[in-house]
Amino acid sequence: MNPTLFRLSRYFLDLGFYGDQVDLGVSGLQRRRIYWSVSAYLLLVAGLLSQQAIDLNRRPLTLQMVFDWRAVFASAIVGVALFAPFMHWLNRRRRKPSWEHVLWAFSFGFFVNLSTNFIWKKLL
């Protein structure tokens, strides 16, 4: 594998869960790291989609399952680009994965999409 491609894939796929633990070979630790990383990205996407489903312009707030896929795609690009550095930062401060990581990933997706939609609507 190309060294640059390897570093890039490791940057996005290894979010730093269980960074203080070391284990050689194929182990449960590697699987737990992968599970937490995949779960974090799924929660990021869930946050992106849940903000799309809530119409903030209506009172009372309503839930609608119609998505603007252009905004979801733009939000996903921004979210993935910004998510890894912030998750690495959080994992350096909170060594053991917890509910804080779950809430962080979901709310990060929600607010990145909210800000992207706000900018998207102002510019277009």
C-alpha positions in Angstrom: 0.0 0.0 0.0 1.2 3.5 -0.7 2.6 5.1 2.4 0.6 8.3 1.9 -2.6 6.4 1.4 -1.9 4.3 4.5 -1.3 7.4 6.6 -4.5 9.1 5.3 -6.6 6.0 5.9 -5.1 5.6 9.4 -5.9 9.3 10.1 -9.6 8.9 9.4 -10.1 5.3 10.6 -8.0 5.4 13.8 -9.7 8.1 15.9 -7.5 7.3 19.0 -9.7 5.2 21.1 -7.9 3.3 23.8 -4.7 5.2 22.9 -3.0 4.4 26.2 -3.4 0.7 25.7 -0.9 -1.4 23.6 -1.6 -4.9 22.4 0.4 -6.9 19.8 -1.2 -9.0 17.1 -4.8 -9.5 16.3 -6.7 -8.9 19.5 -9.9 -7.7 21.1 -8.4 -4.3 21.5 -8.1 -3.7 17.8 -11.7 -4.8 17.3 -12.9 -2.5 20.1 -11.0 0.4 18.5 -12.7 -0.3 15.1 -16.1 -0.6 16.7 -15.8 2.7 18.5 -14.5 4.4 15.4 -17.2 3.1 13.1 -19.8 3.9 15.8 -18.5 7.4 16.1 -18.8 7.9 12.3 -22.3 6.4 12.3 -23.3 8.8 15.1 -21.9 11.7 13.1 -24.1 10.7 10.2 -27.1 10.3 12.5 -26.5 13.8 13.8 -26.3 15.1 10.2 -29.6 13.4 9.2 -31.5 14.2 12.4 -30.8 17.9 12.0 -32.1 17.6 8.4 -35.3 16.0 9.7 -36.1 18.9 12.1 -37.6 22.0 10.5 -36.2 24.8 12.7 -38.3 27.5 10.9 -41.6 26.2 12.0 -43.2 26.6 15.4 -43.8 24.2 17.0 -40.8 22.2 15.7 -41.9 19.4 13.3 -40.2 16.3 12.2 -40.1 15.7 8.5 -38.3 12.9 6.8 -37.5 14.7 3.5 -33.8 15.3 3.1 -31.9 17.7 0.9 -29.2 15.3 -0.3 -27.0 18.2 -1.5 -26.9 19.6 2.0 -26.4 16.2 3.6 -23.5 15.5 1.2 -21.9 18.9 1.8 -22.3 18.5 5.6 -20.8 15.0 5.5 -17.7 16.3 3.7 -17.3 19.1 6.2 -18.1 16.8 9.1 -15.6 14.1 8.1 -12.9 16.7 7.5 -13.5 18.3 10.9 -14.4 15.3 13.0 -11.1 13.4 13.1 -9.0 16.2 14.7 -11.7 17.0 17.3 -12.1 13.3 18.1 -8.3 12.9 18.5 -8.4 15.9 20.8 -11.2 14.4 22.9 -9.5 11.0 23.1 -6.3 12.6 24.4 -8.3 14.1 27.3 -10.7 11.2 27.9 -8.8 8.0 27.6 -11.7 5.6 28.2 -14.6 5.7 25.7 -17.8 6.7 27.4 -21.2 8.3 26.8 -19.3 11.6 26.4 -17.9 10.2 23.1 -21.3 9.1 22.0 -22.9 12.5 22.7 -19.9 14.3 21.2 -20.1 12.5 17.9 -23.9 12.9 17.5 -24.0 16.6 18.5 -20.9 17.3 16.3 -22.9 16.0 13.3 -26.0 17.9 14.3 -24.3 21.3 14.7 -22.0 20.9 11.7 -25.1 20.3 9.6 -26.9 23.2 11.2 -24.0 25.5 10.4 -23.6 24.2 6.9 -27.3 24.6 6.2 -27.2 28.1 7.5 -24.3 29.0 5.3 -25.7 27.1 2.3 -29.0 29.0 2.5 -27.3 32.4 2.9 -25.0 31.9 0.0 -27.6 30.5 -2.4 
